[in-house]
Amino acid sequence: MQLFYHPDIENHTLEFTFPADESRHITKVLRKKSGDILQITNGRGGLYQAEIVLPDHKKCVAKIISRRTKAPLPYQLHLVVAPTKLNDRFEWFLEKATEIGIHEITPIICDRSERKAIKMERMEKVVQSAMKQSLHTYLPKLNGAISFQDYMELPKEGDLFIAHCGEEYRQELFHCLSPRRNTVILIGPEGDFSMDEINMALSKGFRAVALGEARLRTETAAIVACNTVSMVNLSK
């Protein structure tokens, strides 16, 4: 099964047009013709079957022939992750987290961050591609980058955790998680969070957690956290 993405499809949509890049892929690369059936999601749980009625490489038109809504994950995970020095490592994290299952991602700029600029358009494409590849029908929300201090002032819901490399007051994340809960986890940069940041997070209700004995790269730590939350929820 190959899944396509079209964010503008609603439950009342009867016919729609793919954008130029997707139209070109459907007609020129996949060589789809009139009457061929496509599987499409709107990234909000909708899964649609659509029949191609006009296989134009600039404006491919299709009509919906069936529709259903898939249930979301039984939990919500928001990872707040410092951008890595190399873009491809952060893109790898975005791809794998989307495949595993995640609701929201926020890049956070910390005291020790080496990268402070994020190419949002590129990141959005990585997330969309990973959603389609893994046959998910919910597109994770990718927020713009924000400073650590500004993020701390935002309202938050659910269980709050900060994963850091220090030894103080930490418990293993696995033993702190509860299933079917909204969960927020902070993952720091290569040089870890500063003590000021850790203390600020603790004062805002975050709990300090560890992700095992090994010292992990930022993107690896984020994937370990994501997978741990998934295992706790889907094994219950």
LINQUIFEN-V242554 format. One record per pair of residues at least 6 apart in sequence whose C-alpha atoms are under 8 Angstrom apart, sorted by the first residue. I is the first residue (numbers start at 0). GAP is how many residues later the second one is. If there is no record, write none. Layout:
<<I/GAP> <I/GAP>>
This chain:
<<0/38> <1/36> <1/37> <1/130> <1/131> <1/133> <2/35> <2/36> <2/37> <2/38> <2/129> <2/130> <2/132> <3/34> <3/35> <3/36> <3/37> <3/128> <4/35> <4/36> <4/37> <4/38> <4/123> <4/127> <5/12> <5/34> <5/35> <5/36> <5/37> <6/34> <6/35> <6/36> <7/34> <8/7> <8/33> <9/32> <10/35> <10/56> <12/51> <13/49> <13/50> <14/46> <14/47> <14/48> <14/49> <15/45> <15/46> <15/47> <16/42> <16/43> <16/44> <16/45> <17/41> <17/42> <17/43> <18/39> <18/40> <18/41> <19/37> <19/38> <19/39> <19/40> <20/37> <22/32> <22/33> <22/34> <22/35> <22/36> <22/37> <23/32> <23/33> <23/34> <24/32> <25/6> <25/29> <25/31> <25/34> <26/6> <26/28> <26/29> <26/30> <26/33> <27/29> <31/23> <32/19> <32/21> <32/22> <33/17> <33/18> <33/19> <33/20> <33/21> <34/16> <34/17> <34/18> <35/15> <35/16> <36/12> <36/13> <36/14> <36/15> <37/11> <37/12> <37/13> <37/14> <38/8> <38/9> <38/10> <38/11> <39/7> <39/8> <39/9> <39/10> <40/6> <40/7> <40/96> <41/95> <41/96> <42/94> <42/95> <42/96> <43/93> <43/94> <43/95> <44/24> <44/25> <44/26> <44/27> <44/92> <44/93> <45/21> <45/22> <45/23> <45/24> <45/91> <46/20> <46/21> <46/22> <46/23> <46/90> <47/16> <47/17> <47/18> <47/19> <47/20> <48/15> <48/16> <48/17> <48/18> <49/12> <49/13> <49/14> <49/15> <49/16> <50/11> <50/12> <50/13> <50/14> <51/8> <51/9> <51/10> <51/11> <52/7> <52/8> <52/9> <52/10> <53/6> <53/7> <53/8> <54/6> <69/67> <71/66> <72/28> <73/106> <73/159> <74/104> <74/105> <74/106> <74/107> <74/108> <74/158> <75/26> <75/27> <75/28> <75/104> <75/105> <75/106> <75/107> <76/25> <76/26> <76/27> <76/105> <76/106> <76/107> <76/108> <76/149> <76/152> <77/24> <77/25> <77/26> <77/27> <77/28> <77/104> <77/105> <77/106> <77/107> <78/23> <78/25> <78/26> <78/27> <78/105> <78/106> <78/107> <78/108> <78/143> <78/147> <79/25> <79/26> <79/27> <79/28> <79/104> <79/105> <79/106> <79/107> <80/24> <80/25> <80/26> <80/27> <80/105> <80/106> <80/107> <80/108> <80/137> <80/141> <81/25> <81/26> <81/27> <81/28> <81/31> <81/105> <81/106> <81/107> <81/136> <82/7> <82/24> <82/25> <82/26> <82/30> <82/31> <82/32> <82/33> <82/35> <82/106> <83/6> <83/29> <83/30> <83/31> <83/105> <83/106> <83/134> <83/135> <84/28> <84/29> <84/30> <88/130> <89/129> <90/32> <90/35> <91/127> <92/126> <92/127> <92/129> <92/130> <93/29> <93/32> <93/33> <94/31> <94/32> <94/34> <94/35> <95/34> <95/127> <96/126> <96/129> <97/29> <97/32> <97/33> <97/42> <98/31> <98/32> <98/34> <98/35> <98/37> <99/126> <99/127> <99/130> <100/125> <100/129> <101/38> <101/124> <102/36> <102/37> <102/38> <103/36> <103/37> <103/38> <103/39> <104/35> <104/36> <104/37> <104/38> <105/36> <105/37> <105/38> <105/39> <105/40> <106/36> <106/37> <106/38> <106/39> <107/37> <107/38> <107/39> <107/40> <107/43> <108/6> <108/7> <108/36> <108/37> <108/38> <108/39> <109/37> <109/38> <109/78> <109/79> <109/83> <110/37> <110/82> <110/83> <110/86> <111/77> <111/78> <111/79> <111/80> <111/81> <111/82> <112/76> <112/77> <112/78> <113/75> <116/28> <117/26> <117/27> <119/24> <123/18> <126/12> <126/13> <127/11> <130/6> <130/7> <130/8> <147/49> <151/48> <151/49> <151/52> <156/25> <156/26> <157/23> <157/24> <157/25> <157/26> <158/22> <158/23> <158/24> <158/25> <158/47> <159/23> <159/24> <159/25> <159/45> <159/46> <159/47> <160/22> <160/23> <160/24> <160/25> <160/45> <160/46> <160/47> <160/48> <161/23> <161/24> <161/25> <161/36> <161/39> <161/44> <161/45> <161/46> <161/47> <162/22> <162/23> <162/24> <162/25> <162/45> <162/46> <162/47> <162/48> <163/23> <163/24> <163/28> <163/29> <163/44> <163/45> <163/46> <164/27> <164/45> <164/50> <168/39> <168/40> <169/37> <169/38> <169/39> <169/40> <170/37> <170/38> <170/39> <171/37> <171/38> <171/39> <171/40> <172/36> <172/37> <172/38> <172/52> <172/55> <173/54> <173/55> <173/58> <176/52> <176/55> <177/54> <177/55> <178/53> <178/54> <178/57> <179/53> <184/40> <186/31> <186/34> <186/35> <187/30> <188/29> <189/27> <189/28> <200/6> <201/6> <210/10> <210/13> <210/14>>
